[in-house]
Amino acid sequence: MPFITAGVARRAVAPLAALLLVALAACGTPTSAAGPGADTDSDTTHGRHQPIPTTEADWKPVTDALGRTGKFGDGNTVYRIPLPRNDLRVTSGGVAIKPGLSLGGYAAFAKYHDGVMLMGDLVVTEAELPKVTDALQAHGIEQTALHKHLLQQDPPIWWTHIHAMGDNPAALAQGVKAALDATAIPPAAAPPGQQPPVDLDTAGIDKVLGRKGTADGGLYKFTVARKETITDDGHVLPPTFGVTTGINFQPVGGGKAAINGDFVMTAPEVQQVIQALRKGGISLVEVHNHSFTEQPRLFYAHFSTPTSGPSTTVSRWPRRCGPRWTPPISNPPADLTVPAAAARATAGTGQSPRYQLRSAVRNLRANRPHRTGRHPYGTPRKARRVLTPLSYPELLGGATMTAVLEVLLMLAVPKWRRPGLIATTAAIGFLVPAGWQIVLKLTHSYEFYTDLPLKIFPISWQDTGSGIATYTVRSLLLTFGPMRNQPARDVANLSMATGAVALLVDIYLY
């Protein structure tokens, strides 16, 4: 594992800070998926299953089977048991890797109304992997990912993610225990009575990343959850399950540090994160999924410390890396260094507002990734493009654009230049598309944003619904309002023309 000096460390953190704008814009401080006082385990509004708060006694069969205990997270809804490989002596790039940097496996359990969910990550050697796989498969525990977290590692180490649902938590724990028995993992050790010092400028790192890290066994760590609600087959996944971004710093002496971690991203964020990592001189290790059926679809980019000096210096902190993200801190240091790739996507670049708007529109369309899979209800589908629901500022901005374009269209047609007619049409052009988008956002109707794979006309159900709703509401209000004394054909012509504007704005802006 390459490492960096203390003088460069703060500057090397800056690419990670810039990536927090890209990959963690939907992120914030981890929050509970279900508070301790929750008395239901099902979200009837959205058809999602919430985890149920539990007690230590609920997980005693699990701790007895595994021979080790864990800690609660997210309002006592997730019980997470650490599985560090303290027995391994792994080196990467000449650096001895501490278990807390990247060798810390875990098994997390949560109870739902329809059963108990297990999710985790096991750290195994290449020699142990076949036996671990056999043990997991024999006990009905799925392996949802197999990958590496380190480059240039000796001995070869693999990380396998696991998932299972069952009625008996002890049976799930016995499956995990069988897999652990196929390894040389030692018995659980008591935590140190006092945290060793962290030989790094932690205050400077906190300032650059815009949040406070945590000292853990001589390492300095950051864990950040996404803001969206993450579900897996209808079950809400709290952050403690591992659906988070992690950035870990390991002091290696003399103020030097090795850095390792991963960013959790949605598909439109992946390429921006990779580009910013490389612009910052940070090595990319893996890009993969951890689960099969989570929504929104999540990807993880593992990285290690840069092999060179600081990245390109820019004079201003980027306010936006791509069209959706805002900085985690409001008053960043003036001398931060950030990747040039991220800087070009930001405000404050000297570009005109009109150029930035056109770029944002192009990015929105370009960032809709192709993916192939199956519909959540089992219906086969061809490759289509998916975009997650918009933020409220983007939503209202698009509705405003629709209303403005409709007004310009009406001003171009002499018989439509009537103040009352223009005002009614503009109001409908703003309120109906905005209302449609808000309904989809509040109901988490992500599949409505699925596009047809057509470059020229990539229409989606969201686009279609907006156009139809706008046409219908406008026809009714005009018929009984400003155009009540005019032929129905005139009402239909105006409604179709302005409805087409709303449809095209949705297709090519959203």
N, C-alpha and C positions, 0 to 999 in steps of 0.2 A: 504494500500500500504506500503510494507516494505520500509525503507529508510536507508541511509548509511551516515557515518560521512565524514567530509571533508578530513581527512587523508586517508580514504579508497576510497574516490570518484574517485580520479585520477586513482587508480588501477582498480576500478570497470569499468571505461571507457575503459580499455584495451581490455576486451572481445568484446566490441562494435567495437573498432578499428580493431581487428582481423577479425570481421565479415564484416567490410567494404572491406576487401580483398576478402572475399568470395561472399557476396551478392552485393557488390557495385563495383566489379572490372570492370563491364561493366558500371560503373557510373562515373560521373564527375560533374562539375559545370553545373547547368541547362542552357540549350541553347534554343534559339528560334527555333520553328518549322517553322516559316515563319516570315521573317523580315518585318519591317514596310514598306519597299520599294517594297515588293512583289506585282506583278501585275497580278498574276495568282493564281487560287485556286485549280488547278489540276496538279498532277505530272504525266504527260503523259508517262514518261519513265517507271514508275512502276505501273501505274494504280491506284494511291492513291490520295485521296482528301486532299489537304492542307487547313488548316483554313485560313480565310480571315481576314486581319487586319481591325479593326473597330474603331469607335469613341464612346465617351460617349453618343452622341445623338442616336446611334443605339440601345442602351440598356435602353433608357429612359422608354419605355413601361414596361420593366422588373422591373426597380427600382420603378416605380409608383405602379405596382401590388404588389410587395413585401414590399414596404414601407421602404426600406433600400438600401444603395448603396454598391458598391464593388470597386475593383481595377483591373487594367489590368495586365496581365503577358504575357510573351513569345511574345514580339513584338506587343502588343495590339491585339493579336489574341484570347485570352481567358479572359473573364470578370468573376471574381470570387467574390461572395458575401459571407462574413462570416456569420455563423448562430450559434454563441456560446450560450450555455445554462447557461447564467449568473444567472438564477433563481434557479438552482438546488444547493443543498447543499449535495454533495456526499462525502462519506468517504470510504477509502479503506485501510485496515490494520491500522486503527486508524489515518490516515492522511487525512486532508481536501483537496480534489482535486480542484485545480483552473481550470476554464474552458479552459484556454490555454494549460493545460497539456494533456487532453484527452477528453474534453467535447466540442470541437469546431467543429460544423458541418459547411457545406458550400454548395453552389450551384454554379456551374461554367457553363458558356455558351460560345459557339463558333459558328461562322457562316461558313458554307461550301457552295459550289455551289449548292448542292442538299438539303439544309435545315439548320436548327439550331440544334446543339447537346446540351443536358443538361446532366451533370454528377454531382453527389454530394453525400453527406453523412449527414444524419439527426440523431441527438442524441435525443432519446425519452425514457421516462420511460416505465416500463412494463405495467402500466395502460393505457398509451397513445398509445401503439403500435397498438392495433386492429383498433382504429379509424384512425390513420395515414395510416395504410395499406389500409383501405377502401377508404380513400381520394385519395391516389396515384393511386390505381387501377381504380377508377371512372374517373380519368383524363388521363388515358392512359400512366401513368408513371411507368416504370418497376422497380421492386426491384430486384437488382442483387446480393445482399448479406445481411445477417442479422447475427450479431455477437456481441461480447463484446470486449472491449479494456482493461478492468480492472478485476482483481481478487478480491474477498472479498469486493464487493461493496454494499453500502447501501445508498439510495434505489436501487433496481435493474434497471440498465440502459442498453439499447440496441442501437446499431448503425446499420442503414440500408442504404445501398448504392442504389442510384437511377440513372436511365438512360432513356433518351427519345430523339427521333428525330422528328422534326416538321417544318412546314413552318412558323408558327407564334410564335415568342419568347414570346409574351405576354400571349398566351395560355399556354405555358409551365410554365411560372412564376405563372400563376393563379393556376395551379395544385400544384406547390410547396406551394403557399400561403394557399391552402385548407388543405394541410398536416400540415403546421405550425399552422393553426387555431385550429387543433385538439390537440395542445400541449399548455403548459403554457409559451412558449418562450416569453420573454419581447420584447418591441420595441427596435430598434437599439439604442445603446448608443454611444455618442461621444467618440473617443479615448482619453486617458489621454494626457494632454499637455506635460508631461515630463515622460520619462521612469523611473520607480523606480529602485533602484540599485539591482543587482543580487548578493546575498550573497554566491558566489561560486568562486573557483579558475578557472575562465573562461580561463585564459591564459594557464593553465595547461591542461584543457580539450581540448582546440584548438590544443595544441601541440601533445597530444596523438591521437586525431582523424585526424590530418593532414589537417584540414580545419578550417575556422573561423566560429563560430556560430553567432547567432543574438539574442540580447536581445529583449524580447517581453512581456511587462506587468509584469516584475519581473521574468520571466522565461528565460531560455537559450535554444535556439533551433538550430537544424541542419536539413536542407532539402537538399537531394541529388537526382538528377535525373539519370536515366540510360543512357548509351551512345547510345543504339540502338534506332532506330525509332520505336515507338509503334503505332500500328494501331488498329482500332476497326471497323470491317466491311468495311475496305478500307479507313477509315478516320484517318489521322494522329492525334495522341493525344499528344499535348504539355504537359510538366511536370505540368503546373498549373492546369490541370484537376485532379491532385492527384496521378498520377502514379510515385510516388517518395518514397524514404525512409525518415522517420522522426524520430529524436531522441530528446526528450524533457527533460529538467532538471528543477525541481521545488524546489527551496530552501525551507526548512521547519524549519529554525532557527538553530542557533549555528553551521553554516557551513555544515549542513546536507542537503541531497537532495533526492527527489524521482525522478525516471527516468521512462519514459514510451515512447513507440513508436512502429514502425513497420518497417520491412525490406521488400522491394519489390524484388522478386527473380524469376528466371526461374526455371523450374522443377529440373534440375540437381543440383541446389544450395540449395534446401530446406533442405535435410537431413544434409548437412554440417553445415548450419546455426543453425539448431536445436541442433546438437551435440555440437557446439561451445558455444551456449547459456547456455546449461546445464553444460558444463565443467566449464564455468565461474560463475556458481551459479545464473544465471539469469532465472527468471521464464518465461515459455512460456504460453501465454494466449490463442491465437487463431492462426490457420493456415487456410487460405481460399483464395478464389478468390474475386475480386471486380467487375469483368465483365464477360460476357458470350463469347464474340467473339474476344477478343484482340489477337494480334499476335506481338511478341511471347507470348505464354501463360504465365501469370504472377500469382504469388502466394504471399501472404502477411503473415508474421509472426509477430504477436503482442507480445510484451514482457513487463515486469515490472522489477523494481530494484531487485538486489539479496538480499537474506535473510541471507547471511553469509558474511564472509570476502573475501579477495582478492583471485583470482584464482591462478592456478599453475604458478609459476614464471619460465620463461625460459630466457636464457642469450641473445638470439638473436631475433631480429624482423624477423618474417617469410616473406620470399620473395614471396612465393606462397602458397596459401591455395587451394589445388586442382590444376589441370593442366592448368587453364586458367587465373589466376588472379595475378595482380601485386599490390604492396603497394601504398597507396595514397600519401605517403611522402617518400623522399629519404634519410633523415637522422634522423630516429626516435631516441628517448631517449634510452639509453642503459639499463635502469632499468624497461622498460615496462613489465607488466605481461600480458600474453595471455593464452587462454585455451590450455591445453595440446593436445586436439584433433586437434586444428588448427595447433599447432606447429609440430605435427607429419606429417602433409601434406606439410610441407614447405621445402625449400632448407635450407642448413646450418644445417642439422641434423646429419651430420657425416656419412650419407649413401653414398655409391659409386654412381657415375653418372649412371652406368649401372643398379643398383638397382632402382634408381629414375626413369629412363626411363621405366623400366618394370612396376613400380608402376603407372606411369602416363598413360601408355597404358591400364592397368587394370582398372584404374579409369574412363578413357574415355568410355570404354565399359560398366562398371557398372553403370555409371551415366546417361545412356539413359533410361528415365523413361517410364513405360507403361502408356498409357492413352486411354480412350475410348471416342469416340465422333463422329462427323459428319464432312465430308470433307467440306472445305469452300464453295464449289459449290453445296452442298446438297447431295452428294452421300454417302450412309451409308458406314461405314468402320468398320472393326474389330479392336480389340486392337492392336496397333502397337507402335513401339518405335520411339521417335523423338530426334534428336540432332541438335542444332542450328549450323550455319556455323562457320567454324574455324577462328581463328585469323591468320593473315598473317605469323607470325613466325611458327605456327604449320603447316600451309599449305605448306610453303617452306621446313620445316623439313620433312614432309611426302614425298614430291616429291624427296628430296635428298635421303631418304631411299629407295624409289623405284628404282632410278637410280643405287645406290650402289648394291642393291640385284640383279639387272639385270646384272650388270658387273660381279658379282661373279658367276652367273649362266652361263654366256658365257665363263668364264675362265675354268669352269668345263667341257665344251664340246670342244674337240680339234679342230673340223672344224669351230668353231665360234671364235677361238682365233686370230682374225685379228684386228690390231689397228683401221683401218678405220671403220670396222663393229662395234667394241665395242664403239667407240666414237659416231657414229651415233645413236646407240641404247640407250646409256646412255643419250644423249641429248634429245632424244624423251621421254625417261622414266621420265625425269625431267620436261620438258617444257609442255607436253600435260596434265598430271594430274594437274600440277600447274595452267595451263591456264583454265582447266575445273572448278576447284575450284574457281578461281577468277571470272569467269563468273557467277557462282551460287551466289557468295557473293555479287557482284555488282548489280545483278538483284533481290536480296532478295528472292531467290527461296528456301524458307525454307522447303517446302513439299518434295523436292528432297532428303532430309535427313531422310525420313521416312523409317524405317527398317521393313522387314518381322519379325514376332515374332518367330524367330528360334534361339535358343541358339547357335547351332553349326555353322550356316551359316546365320547370320542376314544381308542379303544383302539389299541395298536400291537402288533407282534410281540414286542417286549420285554415288554409287559404280559401278553400271552397266554402266552408261554413261562414267565414267573414263576408265573402261576396254575396252569398245567398241571404244572410241575415240583413245586410245593408240594403239589398234590393227590396226585400219584403217589407221591412219597416218603412223605408222611404216611400214605397208605393202606397201603403196604407195612409201614412200621414199626409202625403201630397194630395191623395184622392179626397180626403175629408178636410183638407186645409187649404193652402194657397191655390191649388189647381182644381178645386171642387167643381168649378163651372167650365172646365176645359175637357176636351175629348180624352177618353181613356188612352188613346194612342199616344198623345203628348205626354201623359204621365208615364207610360211605359217607356217611351224613348228617353226621357230624362232619367228615370230610375235605372235603366240599363246602362246608359252612358256613365253615370256617376258610380253605379255599382261596379262597373268594369274598372274604374280607377281604384276603388278600394281593393278589388281582387288583385290587380297588378302590383299595387304597393305591398300587399302582403306577400306575394310571390317573390318579388325581387328585392325587398328590403328585409323581410323576416327570414 
